[in-house]
Amino acid sequence: MAEQSPEYGMVVDRNLALELVRVTEAAALAASRWMGRGDKNSADGAAVDAMRRAFDTVAITGTVVIGEGEMDEAPMLYIGEKIGLYAKTGEGPEVDIAVDPLEGTTLTAKGGPNAMAVVALAPKGGFLHAPDVYMEKIAVGRGLPDGVVHIDASPAENLKNLAAAKKCAISDLVVCMLDRDRHQPVIAACREAGARIMLISDGDVSGVVAVSQPETGVDLYLGSGGAPEGVLAAAALRCIGGQMYGKLLFEDDSQVERARTMGITDANRIYSLEEMAKGEVMFAATGVTTGPMLRGVRRFAHSAITHSIVMRSKSGTVRYIEGHHNFALKPTAFVA
């Protein structure tokens, strides 16, 4: 069934959602062969290669706007690359693609939890073209008053407002953030206010998404992480519901200039969820290693089982898919 996006004038086929799952499954299956082997670069390379080949079967004309780097830095899935079955002819629907073939390369290499293969799709022009810099992020789940938290407010003020909105004590709130030295002042401020902290070693896409999954127990996401991961997280929240704000963090003038070439004219702008991911958004992820969001790949002698999530902003539908893969029948390109 095709749907017209009035803002962007482009047709989105809802069947693409299942195609995206096939793409993340391919990347997860490839990366899983490197789980626990201590080689994060090979794990990432396998995921990138498998995802690139899987995209060649999807009936789109896609442009990578969040990818593995610049054209001279990454052999595949670089920013600006055209992908999809119709990449050379331009016949298919034009879409923007955001990818993280292996979120959690170090986690995979060490056999740690919560590594995933992630993809998001939006109409052309739908994603913020975020440079590879840090982004300050704050996110909460669905069902809360607009603006209940603000990226420029103090942790204490945000926690006070969030507790009031949820009709609970601050001590009932759990704040998730990356375990980084740069976050020590924020951690101290949250604890002083009375909140509890959940520190994660990597994987801030799943950390942000956790605010809209009640079973995780996470109420607020705070802190800085990669801007590309911020856009992917925004795509997921557009589908599952929630609020998120992001602010790009630049280390020097060269990063500001690079952002300007990507269309970012205000270096201090605070981006809302809808500004980071516009239009009809699709999001898919497949677990590589088991975490609170997804189970990891389970490999057997001649088969494997994958666990994926796929979401669409238009319908708000969230589907979990368990895939059983027979390596005797499945093309080797997707199980390398």
Secondary structure in CASP SS format (residue, H / E / C, confidence):
PFRMAT SS
TARGET T0000
AUTHOR 0000-0000-0000
METHOD secondary structure of the structure
MODEL  1
M C 1.00
A E 1.00
E E 1.00
Q E 1.00
S E 1.00
P C 1.00
E C 1.00
Y C 1.00
G C 1.00
M E 1.00
V E 1.00
V E 1.00
D E 1.00
R C 1.00
N C 1.00
L H 1.00
A H 1.00
L H 1.00
E H 1.00
L H 1.00
V H 1.00
R H 1.00
V H 1.00
T H 1.00
E H 1.00
A H 1.00
A H 1.00
A H 1.00
L H 1.00
A H 1.00
A H 1.00
S H 1.00
R C 1.00
W C 1.00
M C 1.00
G C 1.00
R C 1.00
G C 1.00
D C 1.00
K H 1.00
N H 1.00
S H 1.00
A H 1.00
D H 1.00
G H 1.00
A H 1.00
A H 1.00
V H 1.00
D H 1.00
A H 1.00
M H 1.00
R H 1.00
R H 1.00
A H 1.00
F H 1.00
D C 1.00
T C 1.00
V C 1.00
A C 1.00
I C 1.00
T E 1.00
G E 1.00
T E 1.00
V E 1.00
V E 1.00
I E 1.00
G C 1.00
E C 1.00
G C 1.00
E C 1.00
M C 1.00
D C 1.00
E C 1.00
A C 1.00
P C 1.00
M C 1.00
L C 1.00
Y C 1.00
I C 1.00
G C 1.00
E C 1.00
K E 1.00
I E 1.00
G C 1.00
L C 1.00
Y C 1.00
A C 1.00
K C 1.00
T C 1.00
G C 1.00
E C 1.00
G C 1.00
P C 1.00
E E 1.00
V E 1.00
D E 1.00
I E 1.00
A E 1.00
V E 1.00
D E 1.00
P E 1.00
L E 1.00
E E 1.00
G C 1.00
T H 1.00
T H 1.00
L H 1.00
T H 1.00
A H 1.00
K H 1.00
G C 1.00
G C 1.00
P C 1.00
N C 1.00
A C 1.00
M E 1.00
A E 1.00
V E 1.00
V E 1.00
A E 1.00
L E 1.00
A E 1.00
P E 1.00
K C 1.00
G C 1.00
G C 1.00
F E 1.00
L C 1.00
H C 1.00
A C 1.00
P C 1.00
D C 1.00
V C 1.00
Y E 1.00
M E 1.00
E E 1.00
K E 1.00
I E 1.00
A E 1.00
V E 1.00
G C 1.00
R C 1.00
G C 1.00
L C 1.00
P C 1.00
D C 1.00
G C 1.00
V C 1.00
V C 1.00
H C 1.00
I C 1.00
D C 1.00
A C 1.00
S C 1.00
P H 1.00
A H 1.00
E H 1.00
N H 1.00
L H 1.00
K H 1.00
N H 1.00
L H 1.00
A H 1.00
A H 1.00
A H 1.00
K H 1.00
K C 1.00
C C 1.00
A C 1.00
I H 1.00
S H 1.00
D H 1.00
L C 1.00
V E 1.00
V E 1.00
C E 1.00
M E 1.00
L E 1.00
D C 1.00
R C 1.00
D H 1.00
R H 1.00
H H 1.00
Q H 1.00
P H 1.00
V H 1.00
I H 1.00
A H 1.00
A H 1.00
C H 1.00
R H 1.00
E H 1.00
A H 1.00
G C 1.00
A C 1.00
R E 1.00
I E 1.00
M E 1.00
L E 1.00
I E 1.00
S C 1.00
D C 1.00
G C 1.00
D H 1.00
V H 1.00
S H 1.00
G H 1.00
V H 1.00
V H 1.00
A H 1.00
V H 1.00
S H 1.00
Q C 1.00
P H 1.00
E H 1.00
T H 1.00
G C 1.00
V C 1.00
D C 1.00
L E 1.00
Y E 1.00
L E 1.00
G E 1.00
S E 1.00
G E 1.00
G E 1.00
A H 1.00
P H 1.00
E H 1.00
G H 1.00
V H 1.00
L H 1.00
A H 1.00
A H 1.00
A H 1.00
A H 1.00
L H 1.00
R H 1.00
C H 1.00
I H 1.00
G C 1.00
G C 1.00
Q E 1.00
M E 1.00
Y E 1.00
G E 1.00
K E 1.00
L E 1.00
L E 1.00
F C 1.00
E C 1.00
D C 1.00
D H 1.00
S H 1.00
Q H 1.00
V H 1.00
E H 1.00
R H 1.00
A H 1.00
R H 1.00
T H 1.00
M C 1.00
G C 1.00
I C 1.00
T C 1.00
D C 1.00
A C 1.00
N C 1.00
R C 1.00
I E 1.00
Y E 1.00
S E 1.00
L H 1.00
E H 1.00
E H 1.00
M H 1.00
A E 1.00
K C 1.00
G C 1.00
E C 1.00
V C 1.00
M E 1.00
F E 1.00
A E 1.00
A E 1.00
T E 1.00
G E 1.00
V C 1.00
T C 1.00
T C 1.00
G C 1.00
P C 1.00
M C 1.00
L C 1.00
R C 1.00
G C 1.00
V C 1.00
R E 1.00
R E 1.00
F C 1.00
A C 1.00
H C 1.00
S E 1.00
A E 1.00
I E 1.00
T E 1.00
H E 1.00
S E 1.00
I E 1.00
V E 1.00
M E 1.00
R E 1.00
S C 1.00
K C 1.00
S C 1.00
G C 1.00
T C 1.00
V E 1.00
R E 1.00
Y E 1.00
I E 1.00
E E 1.00
G E 1.00
H E 1.00
H E 1.00
N E 1.00
F C 1.00
A C 1.00
L C 1.00
K C 1.00
P C 1.00
T H 1.00
A H 1.00
F H 1.00
V C 1.00
A C 1.00
END
